[in-house]
């Protein structure tokens, strides 16, 4: 019924009142049907346009940082500081193309609001031969972009197999991590992570507790301040980078339930990130040499290029 209501509204050009009359349901139910069709990814909107400015930004970022892929999302009117609408539209398009191509049999998925929003914006794209795997454990505190939900949504929209890491983001101690990693379920997940030829990652900042999922999961009240004093500028998979892209050794390294960042080298690693607050973090991620691809909003891309 949701699909039929959406078809009548978007393709047939009927108003919601006319859809309700056609389906013999109240207006409010017709509205809910159409909204559900959109949230379930049954409705896709395509804008056939290519911005020369965005293409120029992509080209310059690829040349400067040795990227094999860069997509710059045109600016859109956003209700908050994070350009989720623009990033999720381009991120969803990229994810659907990757799934449809079948070029990667195992795809690792990081965390973050931009990745979650990109998956939410995806349409249904068959990918039965693909396996998705969470690159890190779940969060120890409430967070909107729980990686478990992202993996669940990917499985639902692609009919692909999806695997999560049933563990916290940070173990209580290094010994606890060793014990958990020895469990058969986690060991199998880590083996699958090792097979991932493509990793979709988020980039967190360390400016505040709202800077990323990992920052929200730090268990010491002054942890972010201490990381900043030591020069942390970015977070990827629960591990930290300095402003020049070097790995910053922290006490969390031996507790994080995720593969070491160095293990990502040689694979395709595409980050989806943007926004003024993430500028320094994205720059650090690019300087690390870990990224082969970047999906970013136009305003942030312009700032990155201006600073070259």
Protein Blocks (a to p, Z undefined) as FASTA:
>chain_A
ZZmmmmmmmmnopafklmmmmnopafklmmmmmmmmmmnopaccddddddfklmmmmmmm
mmmnopabdcdddddddfbfblfklmmmmmmmmmmmmmmnomafbdcddedjklmmmmmm
pccddffkbccddfbdcdfbdcfklfklmmmmmmmmnopacddddddfbdfbfklmmmmm
mpmklmmmmmmmmmpmbdcdddddfkbmklpmklmmpcbfklmmmmmmnopabdeehiac
dfkopacddfklmmpgcddfklmgopacddddedjklmmmmmmmmmnomagbdcddfklm
mmmmmmZZ
